[in-house]
């Protein structure tokens, strides 16, 4: 199978566009990983996921404590 000059040029343009897209995505990935490191001191996605799990558990605990404290206040100081 033989390709025409135009088909080869079109393919070359598609390859160039794909390379640009890959370069943009790599740049975005690097920027996001830097932000993850700077903001949360996480050097990888795995570390960030573990930290997220820990924070979610802590948040759930704090939510329960808050609800218990509100209930206690409402029992001591009923309002109507």
Secondary structure, 3 states (H helix, E strand, C coil): CCCCHHHHHHHHHHHHHHHHHHHHHHHHHHHHHHHHHHHHCCCCHHHHHHHHHHHHHHHHHHHHHHHHHHHHHHHHCCCC
